[in-house]
Amino acid sequence: MSEKRAPGAPETDGFGAWTWIALVVIFCASLYSDVSRFINPDGEKYMPGYFRGGQMDFSYPYLGARAWLAGENPYTTPAPEFTHKVFEPTNIHGKLYKQLYPPGHLLTLIPLALIYGSDSVGAGRLFFEISLVALAGLGLVTWSLLQSARGQMVSPLFIFPAVTAFLLFPGAQLGLERGHADILTALLCWGALALLMRRVVAPALFLVVWAVNIKGYPLLFAAGLALLMLRSRAWRPALLGALLGAVVFVAPAARFLGDAFRGTIYRSSMFEPVWFNHGFKNVVHNVLSPGVSDRGRLVLSALALAVTALWGWRAWQRRHELAGPDGALALIMFGTASLLAMVGLSSLSISYNLSLVVPGVLLLATCQDRVVARMRIGRAGGHLLGAVTTACGFMLFLCRWGPTFPLAGLGLVVLLATLGLLGVRMPAPRASAAAPEPAGPEAV
């Protein structure tokens, strides 16, 4: 119902349905016309990789999916038709490995392999479209999380700048061009948080198990959420969701889990001092000295683990009020810290991995006033937080400085320090807020 207007006052009614439809169509078409250039065989320009040609990296796990369907061990199959034409087999302890990704990554691509068979170009093009849908979903999920953290309705218009930021983020564009699954993984992780805030537990844990088995980066994230569900009304649906995820994404690979684990560990230990590597080791390599890069990586990883544990504790303190602003904020900060920790830990963490973290940066940037008020850091502290958060956003979304410096990696370190200080400042919940969950329908 429209509010009464004074005589001569301008119209204040909202847009009609067709106005929104037109705006959405124009928005989607204009963005798609820009990012569609990353479909093979075109290549990315701002962040060039080693090889030209769209979805080159996608074709690597896609071969593994095809080998799996053929009844082969996708990690060590001797069949020449499952050997990538560019990525040669990797020698790990005298054994040649043709895959270095977790089995869930290959399983995710099996439906495409069933449809396209040996046509990796066609499969890569469809995966590109799937990734765009995932980016749009990530914008929708971020809007939902923002409403939870702020404790108020936020205009759906927020989805437009959120999706634009994600689509134009260089790391996401590199992921689109190379055909990586980090965008999908980000949607699974942040979507799981949105579901938990609504007490939809079983599907949330299913998504988390799926995400971990695509790439290992959400491992701390998954462990923290599993611990958070160890309470009377949540552990059963959480266990159900986790078991279902294990049945779908782990059990089918039982016979070669050992090879999968060795390949994944080897991949995480690879290192190259290139600007698009944003792991802690490369940051120390560039900022301090190559001689202390390994030690610096361990120190920063330990700090990241401590910050993740701190925010995990803050979320646990609010485990009965996850739908409230404080519980939502604690979950968002935990999710950001846990994903940041694993991205930084990897010795070779390429820019597309940052897609896991950037939703947390955007949420922190848009919840600053709530953070300032809740943590009582005052006006000066609010300005400092605003400046630091803006700097983090600048570094992460620009990705590089000059021809060689991994600017986004430095942004991760600054963000880590910011999360640590905010975690210390976060007050304990009031006794009334920490009361047991009221009786009612059990979470599903």
N, C-alpha and C positions, 0 to 999 in steps of 0.2 A: 504494500500500500504506500503510495507516495505521500511525503510530508506536504503540509500546506505551505504555499509560498506567498510572500507579500506581493501586492500589485506591482508589476513592472520588474519583479525579480527574474533573473535568468533561469532557464530550465535546469533542473538538477537530476532528472530521471536518468537511470543507467542506460547503457546501450541495449538495443534490441538483440534478439537471438541471431538474426542474419548479419548484424554488424560484427558480432563476435565470430561467427563462422567465416566471414570474409577476412577479418584480421588474422585469424589462425591460418587460413589457407595461404594468404599472402606471406605471412611470416615463414611458414614451413617451406613454401616454394622458393623464396628468396635465399633462405639458408641452404636448402638442398642444392640449388644451382651453384652455390659456392663450393660446398664440400664434396659434391659428386665427382670433382676432378681427381679424387684420390682412388676411384675405382680403377682396377687394372685395365689397360697397361700403363696408365699415367703414374707418375711418381710425386712424392711430396717435395716441396721446395725449401721451406724454412728450416727443416730439420732433416737433411738428406741422410739416408742410411748407406749401408755398404753396397746395396744392390738396387737398381731401378726396377720398377715394375710393381704395380699394385698387388697387395695381399701376398707378397713373397713369403713372409714369415708364416702366414696362414697355411700355405701349402706344406709346411713341415709337419705339424701335428695332423694335418689332413691325411698325409701318407700313413701315419700311425693308425688312424681310424680305419683306413682301408685295409691295412695289414691285419688289424684285429678282426675285421669282418671275414677275412680270408683264412682265419684260424691260426695265424702266426703270432708269435710274441712280438709286439710292435717295437720293443726296445732292442732286441737282438736278432731279429729275423735276417737270415742270410739272403733272402729273395732280392734280386737286383731291382725288380720293379718297385720296391718300397724304399729305395735309396734315393735321397733327394739329390737333384742335379747340381745344387749349389752347396748345401750344407752337408759336408762329408761326415761319415761316421766318426764318433769320438771314442778314443781309446781310454778306457777307465780300468786300470789295474789289469791290463792285458786283454780286455774284452771290448769288442766294438759295439758301441751303442748308436742306434739310429734315431732315438728319441730321448729328450731330457725333461719332458713335462710330466706332471702327475697324470694318473690314468683318467681322472675326471675330465681333463682337458680333451683327451681323445674321445671319451664317451660322449661328450657334448656335441662332437662333430659327426658322430656315427649316423644320425638321421640325414645329414647332408651327403655323407658318403653313400648311403642307400639310394638317394635320389640321383646324384650326379656321377657316381662311380669314378672313373679316371679323369673326369672333367674338373680339375681343380680350379680352373679359371671361372667356370660357372658357379661352382660352390663358393668361391671367394667373393663373387659379386653378391650372392644372396647373403653371405655372412656380413658383408658391408651394410646391407639394408637392415639386417637384424641388429647390428651395432648402433645404427641411427635410431631405431626404435628404442633400444636400451638407453641411449642418451636422453631421448625425450622422457622416458620413464624415470630417469635419474632426476630430471628437472621437477617432475611431479612429486617424487618422493622427498626431494629437498624442501619443496614448498610445504609438504605435510609435516616434516620434522621441524621446520621453522615455526609453524603454528603451535606445535607442542611445546617447543622451548620458550616461546614468547608468552604462551598462555592466552592467546587471543587470535581472532580471525585475521588472516593476512590475505590481501587481495590476490585472486588467481593471476593477476597481471605479473606477479613475481615469477611465475613459471617462464615467462618470455625472456627476461634477462638471464635467468638461471640457465635455460637451455642454450641461449646464445653464448654465454660464457663457457659452458662445457664444450659446445661445438667448435668454438674458435680457439680453445686452449691448445697450444702446440702439441702437448703430449697426447691429447685425445686425437688430434689430426694425424699424428704419426701412427697411433694405434689403428686408426681407420685405414691408412695407406698400407701399413704392414700386415694388417689383418690379425691383430692381437685381441685377446679376450678380456683385457683389463676393464673395459667399459662395462661389459656384461658382469664381471666380477664385482665391480663397484656397485652396480644396481642390486645385485644379490645381497651384498653386505648392508648397504644403507636401507634397502627395502626390509631386511630382517629387523633392523632397529625400529623402523616405523611400525612393523607388525607387533613387536614386543611391547611398544608403548600402548598398544590397543589390546594387550593380553591375548594376542593370537600367537600362541607359543609354538605349537607343533610345526606349522608351515615355516615359521621364522627359523627354527633350528634346522629344518630340511634345507632351506636356502643357504644357511651358513656352511653346512657340510658340503654342499655342492660347490660353494665358492672356494673352500679350502682345497678341494680336489681339482679345481681348474688350475690354480697356481697356489703356492704355499703361503703367499703373503698374508692371508687372513687367519693364520694359525693362532696367534695371540688373541685376536678378536674372537675366534670361535671358543677358545678355552675360557676366556673371561665371561662370555655369555652363558656357557654351560655352567660355570660356577654360580653365576647370578641366578640361575634357575633352580638351585638347590634349596628350595623352600617348599612348604607343604602343598601349596595349590598349583605349583608349576612344574615340579620335577617329572611327573608322569607324562604330560603332553610333550615336555622337552625331550624326554627319553624316546618317546614314540617318533618324534620328528627326526631326531638324530639317527635312530636305528633305520628309519625308512631311507634317509639320505645315504647311510652306509650300505644298505642293500642295493641301492640304485647305482652309486658311484664308487664303491669300494669293493664289494663282494665279487662283481664280475671280473675284477682284475686280480683275484687272490693268487693265481698261479705265477704272476710276475710282479708282485708288489715289491719284492726285494730289488729287482732291476729298476723299478720305478723310483724307489727311494734313493738308490745310488745315483741315478741320473739327475734327480732333482737337487741333491746335495752338491753334486759336481757343478751343476749350472749356477748355483748360488755362490760358489767360491771363485768363479771366473772373474777376472779383473782386467779392465782396460782404462787407461787414464784419458778418456775422451770427455768432452764437455757435456754430452748427453747421458753420461753416467752420473746419477745423483745420489749414489750410496755414500754412507759416512766415510768410507775409506778414500773415495776420490775427493771428497771435500777436504779432508785433512791433507791429502796428497797435494792439492792445489793451494790451500791456504797456509799450511805450515811447511811440511817437508815430506818428500816421498819416504824418507827413512823412518818416520813415525806414523805412517799411514795405518799399518796394522794395529799398533797400539791405540791410536786415536779411534779407530773403528770400534775396538773393544770398549773403550771408555764411553763413547757416545751411545753404543748399544746398551751398555749397562744403565746409563742414565735414562735412555728411552724405556727400558724395561721397568725402572723405578717409577717413572711418570705414568706408565700404563697401569702399574699396580696401584698407584695412588688414586687414579681416576676410577679404577675398578672398585676400590674401597669406597670411594664417594658414591658410586652407583649402588653398591651393596647397602650402604646406609639408607638409601632411598628405594630399596627393592620393592617396597609396598606402595610406592607412589610414583612409579615410572611414567604414569600418564600425566602427572603434574609437571609444571615448568621446571622445577628443580631436578626431578628425576630424569626428565627428557634432556636437560642440559648436561647432567652428569653422564648419561649414556652417549650423547654426541661427542663429548670430550674424550670419553674412554675409547669410542670407536676411532676417533681421529688419532689419538696417541698410539693405539695398538697397531693400526695400519701403517702409521709413520715409522714405528719401531722396526717393522719387518722390511719395509721398503729401504730404510737406511742400512739395515744389517746386511743386505745383499751386497756383495762386492761389485756386482755389475747390474745396477738397477737403472734401466733405461727410462726415458721420459714418459713413455706410455704408462708405466707403473704409477706415476703420480696421479692418474685418474682416480685411484682409490682414495687419495687424501684430499683432493680439491673440494669435494662437497663439504667436508669439515671446515675448511678454510672459509668457504662462502657462508656457512652457518655461523661461524664465529664472528665474521665481519658484520652480519645482519642481526646479531644478538648482543652487540656490545653494550647497549644501554641497559639491558637486563643483567648482564654480567657485572657491570659497574654498580648497579643498585643492590644486587644480591650479595656481592662481596664487599660492599662498602669501602671502595677504594678511593672515593672522593673525586672531585673535579679534576685535579691534576693527574691523578692516577687514570682517570677516564681518558684524558687527552693522550697520555703515554700509551695506554692500551690501543687507542685508535691509531696512533702513529705506527706502532709495532705491527698491528694487524694489517694495516695498509701496506707496510713494507713487505710483510710475508706474502700478501696477495700479489704484489708487484713482482717479487722474485720468482714465485712459483709459476705465475702465468706468463712471464716473459721467458723463463727457462734458462737463458744463457746471457752472458755479458761478454761482448767482444767475440772473438773467434774461438776461444778455448775454455773460458771459465764456466763451471757448472753452477750458475746462479741459483737454480731451483734447489740444489743440494744445500747451499748455504741457507736458503729460505726454510728448509726442513729443520735445520739446527736452531734457527731463531724461533720457529714455531714450537719446537720441542721445549725450549727454555720458557716460552710464554705459557704453554700448557702446564709446565711444572709449577710456575709461580701461581697460576690461577688455581691449581689443585691444592696448594698449600693454603690459599686464602679462602677456599670454599668452606663456608661454615657447616657445622654438623646440623642435621635436621632437628627440628623441635620434637619433643617427646611425643606429642600428639600425632605428628606426621609419621613417626616411626612405629605406630601401632600396628598390630597384625592385620592382615587383609580381612575385610568383612566377609561374612558368609554370603554366598551367591553362586551363580553358575560357575563351574570350574572352567579354567582357561582351556582353550582348544588348541 
